[in-house]
Structure formats: structure tokens, C-alpha cells
Amino acid sequence: MKQKQILIPLLVIIVLLIFAGCGPKGGTITLVNNSSYQLSNGSISLGESSVKTLNPGQWMKASVDKNVIGATVQFQAIVPTPGYLQLIGIGEDYVVVEGVSGNWGIIKNKWNSSLFGVKDGESIIVTVLNKRSE
């Protein structure tokens, strides 16, 4: 009788652990260009995905089958500025990025996200939009 009292909860715990381990892992990151500017050298660190050019309306996607903590997204905004102004990150006057919180480093119009993670099958969409003038 005592063995059944111990065995049943033990079996329930084992079954729960099996189901907990069978859930989705990893995730997907998508970079979408909804701006009117061309993006170049787009990359998502998941699976080393990259694209040379993302025209307005195009997107790129990368996914992994395991949870990741240190993913990044990078791209360069091709905006109409004189070459010498690109050194101070003038691109932030033209585009804004939604979908990943944290700081974006901007040097020579190259946008670099801070590190972020994907887990348990989540899908993150990073969208580049025209910045609204106020």
C-alpha cells in the first residue's frame, strides 16, 4: 500500500516533466522594411542569416530550434545624406525601428540592436518605418 502511495505521485511527476520538456524551443526573428528607403547589409545573428539588400516592402527571416539569449539584428539605412554626415548617424532622422526594446547603436547609418533572446517558440518582428516629422 505504501509503495502505491509513493509510486503514483512519482509517475505523475515524471509525466509532467516529459510534457514540460516537449514544448516548443527556439524562435523566429523577422526584419521587415516598411520604410521608403533601401536597407543594405541586413543580418540576423540566428543561423548567420544575411541579405545584401532589403527594398521597401521586403523582409528577411531567421529561426533557430533552441532557445537563444544573445541574438542581434543589424542593417544599414540608405538615406539621402551627404557622405560626411553619415559619420554622426544621421539615419535616425529618417527611420525608426519597432519590435525590439533596448538601445540601437547607430554609426555610419549602420543600426545594431542590443542583445535580446528568443525562447519557447516566440516570434519577434523588427520593423523599420519612416520616421514621422513633428
N, CA, C and O atoms as CSV, one atom per row, in Angstrom:
chain,resi,resn,atom,element,x,y,z
A,1,MET,N,N,0.817,-1.190,0.000
A,1,MET,CA,C,0.000,0.000,0.000
A,1,MET,C,C,0.867,1.263,0.000
A,1,MET,O,O,0.589,2.213,-0.732
A,2,LYS,N,N,1.913,1.267,0.822
A,2,LYS,CA,C,2.793,2.425,0.867
A,2,LYS,C,C,3.515,2.637,-0.463
A,2,LYS,O,O,3.786,3.773,-0.853
A,3,GLN,N,N,3.825,1.543,-1.157
A,3,GLN,CA,C,4.509,1.663,-2.434
A,3,GLN,C,C,3.619,2.363,-3.460
A,3,GLN,O,O,4.114,3.155,-4.262
A,4,LYS,N,N,2.315,2.084,-3.448
A,4,LYS,CA,C,1.391,2.743,-4.371
A,4,LYS,C,C,1.287,4.227,-4.061
A,4,LYS,O,O,1.177,5.046,-4.974
A,5,GLN,N,N,1.321,4.578,-2.783
A,5,GLN,CA,C,1.235,5.995,-2.404
A,5,GLN,C,C,2.462,6.771,-2.873
A,5,GLN,O,O,2.362,7.966,-3.152
A,6,ILE,N,N,3.591,6.131,-2.962
A,6,ILE,CA,C,4.814,6.788,-3.434
A,6,ILE,C,C,4.909,6.701,-4.955
A,6,ILE,O,O,5.320,7.658,-5.611
A,7,LEU,N,N,4.533,5.571,-5.505
A,7,LEU,CA,C,4.675,5.334,-6.936
A,7,LEU,C,C,3.772,6.231,-7.787
A,7,LEU,O,O,4.215,6.735,-8.820
A,8,ILE,N,N,2.541,6.438,-7.386
A,8,ILE,CA,C,1.601,7.243,-8.179
A,8,ILE,C,C,2.067,8.704,-8.286
A,8,ILE,O,O,2.119,9.226,-9.400
A,9,PRO,N,N,2.409,9.388,-7.184
A,9,PRO,CA,C,2.909,10.760,-7.343
A,9,PRO,C,C,4.200,10.829,-8.147
A,9,PRO,O,O,4.419,11.782,-8.895
A,10,LEU,N,N,5.058,9.817,-7.995
A,10,LEU,CA,C,6.301,9.780,-8.755
A,10,LEU,C,C,6.016,9.672,-10.255
A,10,LEU,O,O,6.655,10.358,-11.052
A,11,LEU,N,N,5.079,8.832,-10.643
A,11,LEU,CA,C,4.703,8.700,-12.050
A,11,LEU,C,C,4.087,9.991,-12.587
A,11,LEU,O,O,4.356,10.377,-13.724
A,12,VAL,N,N,3.267,10.658,-11.780
A,12,VAL,CA,C,2.666,11.932,-12.196
A,12,VAL,C,C,3.758,12.965,-12.437
A,12,VAL,O,O,3.710,13.699,-13.424
A,13,ILE,N,N,4.731,13.028,-11.552
A,13,ILE,CA,C,5.844,13.979,-11.715
A,13,ILE,C,C,6.633,13.669,-12.974
A,13,ILE,O,O,6.993,14.588,-13.709
A,14,ILE,N,N,6.909,12.416,-13.242
A,14,ILE,CA,C,7.657,12.034,-14.442
A,14,ILE,C,C,6.892,12.429,-15.712
A,14,ILE,O,O,7.479,12.959,-16.655
A,15,VAL,N,N,5.583,12.169,-15.727
A,15,VAL,CA,C,4.764,12.534,-16.893
A,15,VAL,C,C,4.763,14.048,-17.094
A,15,VAL,O,O,4.887,14.521,-18.223
A,16,LEU,N,N,4.624,14.809,-16.010
A,16,LEU,CA,C,4.656,16.268,-16.116
A,16,LEU,C,C,5.994,16.768,-16.629
A,16,LEU,O,O,6.028,17.700,-17.432
A,17,LEU,N,N,7.090,16.183,-16.192
A,17,LEU,CA,C,8.413,16.573,-16.679
A,17,LEU,C,C,8.583,16.256,-18.165
A,17,LEU,O,O,9.199,17.025,-18.903
A,18,ILE,N,N,8.039,15.135,-18.593
A,18,ILE,CA,C,8.109,14.777,-20.022
A,18,ILE,C,C,7.359,15.803,-20.859
A,18,ILE,O,O,7.869,16.260,-21.882
A,19,PHE,N,N,6.141,16.174,-20.430
A,19,PHE,CA,C,5.371,17.164,-21.181
A,19,PHE,C,C,6.022,18.538,-21.137
A,19,PHE,O,O,5.967,19.270,-22.126
A,20,ALA,N,N,6.627,18.903,-20.037
A,20,ALA,CA,C,7.299,20.202,-19.940
A,20,ALA,C,C,8.490,20.272,-20.881
A,20,ALA,O,O,8.782,21.338,-21.422
A,21,GLY,N,N,9.177,19.173,-21.084
A,21,GLY,CA,C,10.335,19.147,-21.974
A,21,GLY,C,C,9.979,19.052,-23.440
A,21,GLY,O,O,10.848,19.227,-24.294
A,22,CYS,N,N,8.727,18.779,-23.756
A,22,CYS,CA,C,8.312,18.613,-25.144
A,22,CYS,C,C,7.753,19.893,-25.755
A,22,CYS,O,O,7.318,19.874,-26.907
A,23,GLY,N,N,7.754,20.987,-25.031
A,23,GLY,CA,C,7.217,22.243,-25.549
A,23,GLY,C,C,8.107,22.820,-26.632
A,23,GLY,O,O,9.205,22.318,-26.872
A,24,PRO,N,N,7.641,23.867,-27.282
A,24,PRO,CA,C,8.439,24.479,-28.349
A,24,PRO,C,C,9.707,25.110,-27.795
A,24,PRO,O,O,9.731,25.589,-26.661
A,25,LYS,N,N,10.744,25.107,-28.591
A,25,LYS,CA,C,12.023,25.715,-28.239
A,25,LYS,C,C,12.406,26.680,-29.341
A,25,LYS,O,O,11.848,26.644,-30.438
A,26,GLY,N,N,13.355,27.537,-29.043
A,26,GLY,CA,C,13.871,28.449,-30.059
A,26,GLY,C,C,12.901,29.555,-30.389
A,26,GLY,O,O,12.096,29.964,-29.552
A,27,GLY,N,N,12.981,30.039,-31.616
A,27,GLY,CA,C,12.096,31.107,-32.042
A,27,GLY,C,C,12.484,31.645,-33.399
A,27,GLY,O,O,13.381,31.127,-34.064
A,28,THR,N,N,11.786,32.701,-33.799
A,28,THR,CA,C,11.962,33.305,-35.110
A,28,THR,C,C,12.110,34.810,-34.966
A,28,THR,O,O,11.416,35.441,-34.169
A,29,ILE,N,N,13.025,35.379,-35.748
A,29,ILE,CA,C,13.182,36.839,-35.822
A,29,ILE,C,C,13.008,37.230,-37.282
A,29,ILE,O,O,13.615,36.634,-38.171
A,30,THR,N,N,12.171,38.239,-37.521
A,30,THR,CA,C,11.924,38.737,-38.872
A,30,THR,C,C,12.270,40.218,-38.926
A,30,THR,O,O,11.847,40.984,-38.061
A,31,LEU,N,N,13.033,40.627,-39.929
A,31,LEU,CA,C,13.344,42.034,-40.176
A,31,LEU,C,C,12.520,42.477,-41.380
A,31,LEU,O,O,12.681,41.946,-42.479
A,32,VAL,N,N,11.631,43.456,-41.166
A,32,VAL,CA,C,10.714,43.925,-42.205
A,32,VAL,C,C,11.054,45.372,-42.543
A,32,VAL,O,O,11.186,46.203,-41.645
A,33,ASN,N,N,11.197,45.678,-43.832
A,33,ASN,CA,C,11.465,47.053,-44.271
A,33,ASN,C,C,10.154,47.692,-44.734
A,33,ASN,O,O,9.755,47.540,-45.889
A,34,ASN,N,N,9.492,48.405,-43.830
A,34,ASN,CA,C,8.283,49.145,-44.178
A,34,ASN,C,C,8.570,50.628,-44.369
A,34,ASN,O,O,7.654,51.451,-44.344
A,35,SER,N,N,9.838,50.967,-44.558
A,35,SER,CA,C,10.203,52.362,-44.826
A,35,SER,C,C,10.234,52.582,-46.334
A,35,SER,O,O,10.056,51.641,-47.108
A,36,SER,N,N,10.457,53.813,-46.743
A,36,SER,CA,C,10.588,54.094,-48.169
A,36,SER,C,C,12.045,54.085,-48.605
A,36,SER,O,O,12.349,54.435,-49.745
A,37,TYR,N,N,12.946,53.690,-47.717
A,37,TYR,CA,C,14.377,53.659,-48.007
A,37,TYR,C,C,14.862,52.227,-48.171
A,37,TYR,O,O,14.282,51.294,-47.617
A,38,GLN,N,N,15.914,52.068,-48.926
A,38,GLN,CA,C,16.524,50.755,-49.096
A,38,GLN,C,C,17.414,50.461,-47.891
A,38,GLN,O,O,18.107,51.347,-47.389
A,39,LEU,N,N,17.390,49.227,-47.438
A,39,LEU,CA,C,18.289,48.779,-46.386
A,39,LEU,C,C,19.338,47.878,-47.017
A,39,LEU,O,O,19.034,47.102,-47.922
A,40,SER,N,N,20.557,47.979,-46.545
A,40,SER,CA,C,21.603,47.102,-47.064
A,40,SER,C,C,22.273,46.377,-45.910
A,40,SER,O,O,22.151,46.774,-44.751
A,41,ASN,N,N,22.981,45.310,-46.244
A,41,ASN,CA,C,23.742,44.519,-45.277
A,41,ASN,C,C,22.899,44.121,-44.068
A,41,ASN,O,O,23.365,44.207,-42.932
A,42,GLY,N,N,21.677,43.693,-44.305
A,42,GLY,CA,C,20.819,43.231,-43.219
A,42,GLY,C,C,21.284,41.882,-42.717
A,42,GLY,O,O,21.602,40.990,-43.504
A,43,SER,N,N,21.321,41.735,-41.405
A,43,SER,CA,C,21.708,40.442,-40.850
A,43,SER,C,C,20.993,40.187,-39.530
A,43,SER,O,O,20.703,41.102,-38.760
A,44,ILE,N,N,20.723,38.918,-39.302
A,44,ILE,CA,C,20.158,38.436,-38.048
A,44,ILE,C,C,21.104,37.359,-37.569
A,44,ILE,O,O,21.419,36.429,-38.311
A,45,SER,N,N,21.558,37.476,-36.337
A,45,SER,CA,C,22.606,36.570,-35.865
A,45,SER,C,C,22.149,35.119,-35.738
A,45,SER,O,O,22.990,34.225,-35.645
A,46,LEU,N,N,20.863,34.863,-35.732
A,46,LEU,CA,C,20.384,33.483,-35.665
A,46,LEU,C,C,20.731,32.764,-36.956
A,46,LEU,O,O,20.257,33.148,-38.025
A,47,GLY,N,N,21.529,31.754,-36.875
A,47,GLY,CA,C,21.884,30.997,-38.065
A,47,GLY,C,C,22.701,31.785,-39.072
A,47,GLY,O,O,22.804,31.386,-40.232
A,48,GLU,N,N,23.277,32.886,-38.649
A,48,GLU,CA,C,24.107,33.733,-39.521
A,48,GLU,C,C,23.349,34.123,-40.796
A,48,GLU,O,O,23.917,34.069,-41.887
A,49,SER,N,N,22.105,34.505,-40.674
A,49,SER,CA,C,21.296,34.912,-41.823
A,49,SER,C,C,21.633,36.337,-42.223
A,49,SER,O,O,21.743,37.224,-41.377
A,50,SER,N,N,21.793,36.547,-43.519
A,50,SER,CA,C,22.089,37.896,-44.005
A,50,SER,C,C,21.540,38.070,-45.407
A,50,SER,O,O,21.284,37.105,-46.127
A,51,VAL,N,N,21.366,39.346,-45.776
A,51,VAL,CA,C,20.891,39.694,-47.105
A,51,VAL,C,C,21.608,40.972,-47.518
A,51,VAL,O,O,21.853,41.848,-46.689
A,52,LYS,N,N,21.940,41.075,-48.783
A,52,LYS,CA,C,22.664,42.258,-49.264
A,52,LYS,C,C,21.765,43.486,-49.308
A,52,LYS,O,O,22.186,44.577,-48.924
A,53,THR,N,N,20.526,43.317,-49.774
A,53,THR,CA,C,19.622,44.449,-49.940
A,53,THR,C,C,18.210,44.066,-49.516
A,53,THR,O,O,17.728,42.974,-49.817
A,54,LEU,N,N,17.549,44.996,-48.804
A,54,LEU,CA,C,16.125,44.864,-48.498
A,54,LEU,C,C,15.439,46.117,-49.026
A,54,LEU,O,O,15.563,47.191,-48.439
A,55,ASN,N,N,14.725,45.982,-50.122
A,55,ASN,CA,C,13.994,47.110,-50.686
A,55,ASN,C,C,12.731,47.362,-49.868
A,55,ASN,O,O,12.316,46.497,-49.097
A,56,PRO,N,N,12.117,48.531,-50.024
A,56,PRO,CA,C,10.863,48.792,-49.315
A,56,PRO,C,C,9.845,47.676,-49.566
A,56,PRO,O,O,9.614,47.279,-50.709
A,57,GLY,N,N,9.242,47.178,-48.485
A,57,GLY,CA,C,8.258,46.107,-48.585
A,57,GLY,C,C,8.837,44.710,-48.477
A,57,GLY,O,O,8.076,43.750,-48.361
A,58,GLN,N,N,10.147,44.558,-48.511
A,58,GLN,CA,C,10.756,43.232,-48.409
A,58,GLN,C,C,11.074,42.901,-46.953
A,58,GLN,O,O,11.085,43.781,-46.092
A,59,TRP,N,N,11.333,41.617,-46.690
A,59,TRP,CA,C,11.653,41.166,-45.348
A,59,TRP,C,C,12.612,39.995,-45.406
A,59,TRP,O,O,12.766,39.350,-46.443
A,60,MET,N,N,13.253,39.729,-44.283
A,60,MET,CA,C,14.092,38.540,-44.137
A,60,MET,C,C,13.768,37.893,-42.801
A,60,MET,O,O,13.327,38.560,-41.865
A,61,LYS,N,N,13.991,36.593,-42.723
A,61,LYS,CA,C,13.588,35.840,-41.532
A,61,LYS,C,C,14.681,34.843,-41.175
A,61,LYS,O,O,15.338,34.279,-42.050
A,62,ALA,N,N,14.865,34.635,-39.871
A,62,ALA,CA,C,15.800,33.622,-39.385
A,62,ALA,C,C,15.170,32.932,-38.183
A,62,ALA,O,O,14.456,33.559,-37.400
A,63,SER,N,N,15.436,31.650,-38.043
A,63,SER,CA,C,14.879,30.928,-36.905
A,63,SER,C,C,15.877,29.898,-36.395
A,63,SER,O,O,16.768,29.452,-37.119
A,64,VAL,N,N,15.702,29.535,-35.133
A,64,VAL,CA,C,16.520,28.505,-34.513
A,64,VAL,C,C,15.595,27.549,-33.767
A,64,VAL,O,O,14.483,27.906,-33.380
A,65,ASP,N,N,16.084,26.324,-33.575
A,65,ASP,CA,C,15.270,25.328,-32.894
A,65,ASP,C,C,15.663,25.147,-31.434
A,65,ASP,O,O,15.252,24.177,-30.797
A,66,LYS,N,N,16.459,26.076,-30.899
A,66,LYS,CA,C,16.777,26.054,-29.473
A,66,LYS,C,C,16.697,27.476,-28.931
A,66,LYS,O,O,16.833,28.436,-29.690
A,67,ASN,N,N,16.483,27.618,-27.653
A,67,ASN,CA,C,16.394,28.938,-27.041
A,67,ASN,C,C,17.731,29.658,-27.144
A,67,ASN,O,O,18.785,29.056,-26.940
A,68,VAL,N,N,17.686,30.960,-27.464
A,68,VAL,CA,C,18.891,31.765,-27.649
A,68,VAL,C,C,18.773,33.022,-26.799
A,68,VAL,O,O,17.712,33.644,-26.744
A,69,ILE,N,N,19.855,33.392,-26.142
A,69,ILE,CA,C,19.845,34.589,-25.303
A,69,ILE,C,C,20.440,35.788,-26.034
A,69,ILE,O,O,19.920,36.894,-25.889
A,70,GLY,N,N,21.490,35.621,-26.801
A,70,GLY,CA,C,22.217,36.754,-27.370
A,70,GLY,C,C,22.041,36.968,-28.854
A,70,GLY,O,O,23.028,36.935,-29.588
A,71,ALA,N,N,20.830,37.184,-29.329
A,71,ALA,CA,C,20.589,37.452,-30.751
A,71,ALA,C,C,20.726,38.946,-31.032
A,71,ALA,O,O,20.506,39.774,-30.148
A,72,THR,N,N,21.089,39.280,-32.264
A,72,THR,CA,C,21.173,40.678,-32.690
A,72,THR,C,C,20.625,40.833,-34.101
A,72,THR,O,O,20.576,39.877,-34.875
A,73,VAL,N,N,20.211,42.067,-34.421
A,73,VAL,CA,C,19.777,42.435,-35.765
A,73,VAL,C,C,20.597,43.644,-36.180
A,73,VAL,O,O,20.804,44.559,-35.383
A,74,GLN,N,N,21.067,43.653,-37.429
A,74,GLN,CA,C,21.847,44.770,-37.952
A,74,GLN,C,C,21.381,45.088,-39.370
A,74,GLN,O,O,20.967,44.198,-40.113
A,75,PHE,N,N,21.454,46.359,-39.733
A,75,PHE,CA,C,21.197,46.766,-41.112
A,75,PHE,C,C,21.763,48.158,-41.306
A,75,PHE,O,O,22.068,48.858,-40.339
A,76,GLN,N,N,21.900,48.552,-42.552
A,76,GLN,CA,C,22.335,49.907,-42.880
A,76,GLN,C,C,21.221,50.585,-43.655
A,76,GLN,O,O,20.719,50.039,-44.638
A,77,ALA,N,N,20.830,51.790,-43.208
A,77,ALA,CA,C,19.776,52.545,-43.882
A,77,ALA,C,C,20.414,53.422,-44.957
A,77,ALA,O,O,21.303,54.222,-44.664
A,78,ILE,N,N,19.966,53.271,-46.186
A,78,ILE,CA,C,20.458,54.093,-47.288
A,78,ILE,C,C,19.543,55.309,-47.369
A,78,ILE,O,O,18.461,55.243,-47.953
A,79,VAL,N,N,19.983,56.417,-46.783
A,79,VAL,CA,C,19.178,57.633,-46.733
A,79,VAL,C,C,19.889,58.742,-47.491
A,79,VAL,O,O,21.114,58.713,-47.614
A,80,PRO,N,N,19.143,59.723,-48.002
A,80,PRO,CA,C,19.729,60.781,-48.832
A,80,PRO,C,C,20.479,61.831,-48.004
A,80,PRO,O,O,19.933,62.890,-47.696
A,81,THR,N,N,21.725,61.531,-47.649
A,81,THR,CA,C,22.539,62.475,-46.886
A,81,THR,C,C,23.916,62.601,-47.522
A,81,THR,O,O,24.392,61.657,-48.153
A,82,PRO,N,N,24.551,63.731,-47.368
A,82,PRO,CA,C,25.942,63.850,-47.820
A,82,PRO,C,C,26.819,62.863,-47.055
A,82,PRO,O,O,26.547,62.576,-45.889
A,83,GLY,N,N,27.848,62.349,-47.680
A,83,GLY,CA,C,28.698,61.324,-47.089
A,83,GLY,C,C,29.271,61.695,-45.737
A,83,GLY,O,O,29.332,60.844,-44.849
A,84,TYR,N,N,29.689,62.926,-45.552
A,84,TYR,CA,C,30.315,63.277,-44.282
A,84,TYR,C,C,29.329,63.264,-43.122
A,84,TYR,O,O,29.745,63.098,-41.976
A,85,LEU,N,N,28.039,63.434,-43.384
A,85,LEU,CA,C,27.044,63.403,-42.311
A,85,LEU,C,C,26.770,61.984,-41.821
A,85,LEU,O,O,26.271,61.801,-40.711
A,86,GLN,N,N,27.091,60.977,-42.639
A,86,GLN,CA,C,26.841,59.599,-42.226
A,86,GLN,C,C,27.664,59.226,-40.997
A,86,GLN,O,O,27.307,58.288,-40.285
A,87,LEU,N,N,28.736,59.928,-40.739
A,87,LEU,CA,C,29.578,59.611,-39.593
A,87,LEU,C,C,28.874,59.856,-38.266
A,87,LEU,O,O,29.250,59.255,-37.259
A,88,ILE,N,N,27.867,60.721,-38.235
A,88,ILE,CA,C,27.205,61.028,-36.973
A,88,ILE,C,C,25.843,60.344,-36.844
A,88,ILE,O,O,25.058,60.707,-35.968
A,89,GLY,N,N,25.551,59.372,-37.689
A,89,GLY,CA,C,24.311,58.600,-37.540
A,89,GLY,C,C,23.069,59.369,-37.939
A,89,GLY,O,O,22.047,59.288,-37.257
A,90,ILE,N,N,23.137,60.116,-39.034
A,90,ILE,CA,C,22.010,60.927,-39.479
A,90,ILE,C,C,20.801,60.067,-39.848
A,90,ILE,O,O,19.690,60.590,-39.941
A,91,GLY,N,N,20.987,58.765,-40.061
A,91,GLY,CA,C,19.890,57.882,-40.431
A,91,GLY,C,C,18.752,57.869,-39.440
A,91,GLY,O,O,17.611,57.611,-39.820
A,92,GLU,N,N,19.034,58.143,-38.169
A,92,GLU,CA,C,17.952,58.139,-37.191
A,92,GLU,C,C,16.975,59.282,-37.410
A,92,GLU,O,O,15.895,59.280,-36.820
A,93,ASP,N,N,17.323,60.261,-38.243
A,93,ASP,CA,C,16.380,61.315,-38.617
A,93,ASP,C,C,15.373,60.828,-39.652
A,93,ASP,O,O,14.357,61.484,-39.879
A,94,TYR,N,N,15.643,59.686,-40.283
A,94,TYR,CA,C,14.811,59.204,-41.374
A,94,TYR,C,C,14.007,57.948,-41.039
A,94,TYR,O,O,12.877,57.799,-41.504
A,95,VAL,N,N,14.572,57.047,-40.241
A,95,VAL,CA,C,13.872,55.798,-39.934
A,95,VAL,C,C,13.806,55.572,-38.433
A,95,VAL,O,O,14.629,56.077,-37.669
A,96,VAL,N,N,12.809,54.803,-38.035
A,96,VAL,CA,C,12.636,54.383,-36.652
A,96,VAL,C,C,12.422,52.874,-36.677
A,96,VAL,O,O,11.870,52.333,-37.636
A,97,VAL,N,N,12.862,52.199,-35.616
A,97,VAL,CA,C,12.774,50.742,-35.568
A,97,VAL,C,C,11.859,50.333,-34.415
A,97,VAL,O,O,12.009,50.812,-33.291
A,98,GLU,N,N,10.915,49.446,-34.705
A,98,GLU,CA,C,9.999,48.927,-33.684
A,98,GLU,C,C,10.167,47.425,-33.571
A,98,GLU,O,O,10.562,46.765,-34.532
A,99,GLY,N,N,9.873,46.893,-32.420
A,99,GLY,CA,C,9.852,45.442,-32.253
A,99,GLY,C,C,10.883,44.894,-31.302
A,99,GLY,O,O,10.690,43.804,-30.764
A,100,VAL,N,N,11.979,45.606,-31.069
A,100,VAL,CA,C,12.995,45.173,-30.119
A,100,VAL,C,C,13.281,46.338,-29.192
A,100,VAL,O,O,13.718,47.404,-29.625
A,101,SER,N,N,13.029,46.118,-27.913
A,101,SER,CA,C,13.304,47.196,-26.960
A,101,SER,C,C,14.800,47.248,-26.683
A,101,SER,O,O,15.543,46.338,-27.051
A,102,GLY,N,N,15.226,48.311,-26.039
A,102,GLY,CA,C,16.649,48.484,-25.758
A,102,GLY,C,C,17.262,49.494,-26.694
A,102,GLY,O,O,16.572,50.097,-27.515
A,103,ASN,N,N,18.527,49.671,-26.572
A,103,ASN,CA,C,19.226,50.680,-27.370
A,103,ASN,C,C,19.681,50.120,-28.706
A,103,ASN,O,O,20.098,48.966,-28.812
A,104,TRP,N,N,19.591,50.957,-29.712
A,104,TRP,CA,C,20.136,50.639,-31.015
A,104,TRP,C,C,21.348,51.536,-31.218
A,104,TRP,O,O,21.228,52.759,-31.143
A,105,GLY,N,N,22.504,50.954,-31.473
A,105,GLY,CA,C,23.691,51.736,-31.773
A,105,GLY,C,C,23.668,52.124,-33.243
A,105,GLY,O,O,23.421,51.281,-34.105
A,106,ILE,N,N,23.925,53.395,-33.534
A,106,ILE,CA,C,23.885,53.862,-34.922
A,106,ILE,C,C,25.214,54.548,-35.230
A,106,ILE,O,O,25.520,55.602,-34.673
A,107,ILE,N,N,25.996,53.948,-36.114
A,107,ILE,CA,C,27.251,54.536,-36.564
A,107,ILE,C,C,27.291,54.380,-38.079
A,107,ILE,O,O,27.136,53.274,-38.597
A,108,LYS,N,N,27.499,55.482,-38.785
A,108,LYS,CA,C,27.516,55.476,-40.258
A,108,LYS,C,C,26.249,54.852,-40.825
A,108,LYS,O,O,26.310,54.090,-41.790
A,109,ASN,N,N,25.109,55.168,-40.237
A,109,ASN,CA,C,23.810,54.634,-40.649
A,109,ASN,C,C,23.706,53.122,-40.516
A,109,ASN,O,O,22.770,52.525,-41.049
A,110,LYS,N,N,24.636,52.494,-39.824
A,110,LYS,CA,C,24.562,51.057,-39.529
A,110,LYS,C,C,23.875,50.897,-38.184
A,110,LYS,O,O,24.400,51.328,-37.158
A,111,TRP,N,N,22.696,50.276,-38.189
A,111,TRP,CA,C,21.894,50.096,-36.988
A,111,TRP,C,C,22.225,48.734,-36.386
A,111,TRP,O,O,22.134,47.714,-37.068
A,112,ASN,N,N,22.605,48.716,-35.122
A,112,ASN,CA,C,22.935,47.486,-34.403
A,112,ASN,C,C,22.055,47.386,-33.167
A,112,ASN,O,O,22.059,48.280,-32.322
A,113,SER,N,N,21.307,46.308,-33.063
A,113,SER,CA,C,20.433,46.153,-31.898
A,113,SER,C,C,21.264,45.741,-30.691
A,113,SER,O,O,22.383,45.245,-30.820
A,114,SER,N,N,20.690,45.959,-29.523
A,114,SER,CA,C,21.273,45.376,-28.324
A,114,SER,C,C,20.944,43.890,-28.331
A,114,SER,O,O,20.127,43.441,-29.135
A,115,LEU,N,N,21.566,43.127,-27.452
A,115,LEU,CA,C,21.315,41.683,-27.390
A,115,LEU,C,C,19.915,41.416,-26.848
A,115,LEU,O,O,19.472,42.063,-25.899
A,116,PHE,N,N,19.238,40.472,-27.450
A,116,PHE,CA,C,17.932,40.039,-26.966
A,116,PHE,C,C,17.795,38.551,-27.235
A,116,PHE,O,O,18.616,37.970,-27.944
A,117,GLY,N,N,16.776,37.936,-26.683
A,117,GLY,CA,C,16.638,36.495,-26.813
A,117,GLY,C,C,15.319,36.065,-27.406
A,117,GLY,O,O,14.350,36.824,-27.431
A,118,VAL,N,N,15.298,34.831,-27.886
A,118,VAL,CA,C,14.060,34.182,-28.313
A,118,VAL,C,C,13.990,32.841,-27.595
A,118,VAL,O,O,14.989,32.135,-27.458
A,119,LYS,N,N,12.791,32.512,-27.141
A,119,LYS,CA,C,12.639,31.246,-26.427
A,119,LYS,C,C,11.208,30.735,-26.556
A,119,LYS,O,O,10.273,31.491,-26.821
A,120,ASP,N,N,11.076,29.468,-26.367
A,120,ASP,CA,C,9.770,28.804,-26.322
A,120,ASP,C,C,8.911,29.082,-27.553
A,120,ASP,O,O,7.695,29.242,-27.441
A,121,GLY,N,N,9.537,29.138,-28.721
A,121,GLY,CA,C,8.802,29.286,-29.975
A,121,GLY,C,C,8.307,30.683,-30.283
A,121,GLY,O,O,7.479,30.850,-31.179
A,122,GLU,N,N,8.790,31.703,-29.565
A,122,GLU,CA,C,8.281,33.056,-29.812
A,122,GLU,C,C,8.767,33.600,-31.157
A,122,GLU,O,O,9.783,33.162,-31.696
A,123,SER,N,N,8.024,34.548,-31.670
A,123,SER,CA,C,8.327,35.192,-32.942
A,123,SER,C,C,8.451,36.693,-32.715
A,123,SER,O,O,7.514,37.335,-32.240
A,124,ILE,N,N,9.607,37.249,-33.056
A,124,ILE,CA,C,9.852,38.676,-32.891
A,124,ILE,C,C,9.937,39.308,-34.269
A,124,ILE,O,O,10.656,38.820,-35.141
A,125,ILE,N,N,9.200,40.399,-34.465
A,125,ILE,CA,C,9.218,41.109,-35.740
A,125,ILE,C,C,9.836,42.474,-35.512
A,125,ILE,O,O,9.325,43.273,-34.726
A,126,VAL,N,N,10.945,42.742,-36.205
A,126,VAL,CA,C,11.631,44.033,-36.145
A,126,VAL,C,C,11.230,44.789,-37.399
A,126,VAL,O,O,11.506,44.336,-38.510
A,127,THR,N,N,10.577,45.941,-37.234
A,127,THR,CA,C,10.041,46.691,-38.370
A,127,THR,C,C,10.736,48.038,-38.489
A,127,THR,O,O,10.822,48.788,-37.516
A,128,VAL,N,N,11.229,48.342,-39.680
A,128,VAL,CA,C,11.848,49.628,-39.965
A,128,VAL,C,C,10.804,50.488,-40.675
A,128,VAL,O,O,10.274,50.106,-41.718
A,129,LEU,N,N,10.513,51.665,-40.089
A,129,LEU,CA,C,9.487,52.564,-40.603
A,129,LEU,C,C,10.076,53.941,-40.878
A,129,LEU,O,O,11.107,54.304,-40.311
A,130,ASN,N,N,9.418,54.714,-41.754
A,130,ASN,CA,C,9.790,56.112,-41.922
A,130,ASN,C,C,9.520,56.850,-40.624
A,130,ASN,O,O,8.487,56.641,-39.987
A,131,LYS,N,N,10.436,57.703,-40.236
A,131,LYS,CA,C,10.232,58.480,-39.022
A,131,LYS,C,C,9.281,59.624,-39.344
A,131,LYS,O,O,9.453,60.329,-40.338
A,132,ARG,N,N,8.302,59.792,-38.513
A,132,ARG,CA,C,7.319,60.849,-38.718
A,132,ARG,C,C,7.920,62.178,-38.287
A,132,ARG,O,O,8.472,62.279,-37.191
A,133,SER,N,N,7.825,63.182,-39.118
A,133,SER,CA,C,8.305,64.511,-38.732
A,133,SER,C,C,7.252,65.173,-37.866
A,133,SER,O,O,6.052,65.003,-38.085
A,134,GLU,N,N,7.705,65.919,-36.893
A,134,GLU,CA,C,6.758,66.514,-35.943
A,134,GLU,C,C,6.569,67.982,-36.186
A,134,GLU,O,O,5.804,68.632,-35.474
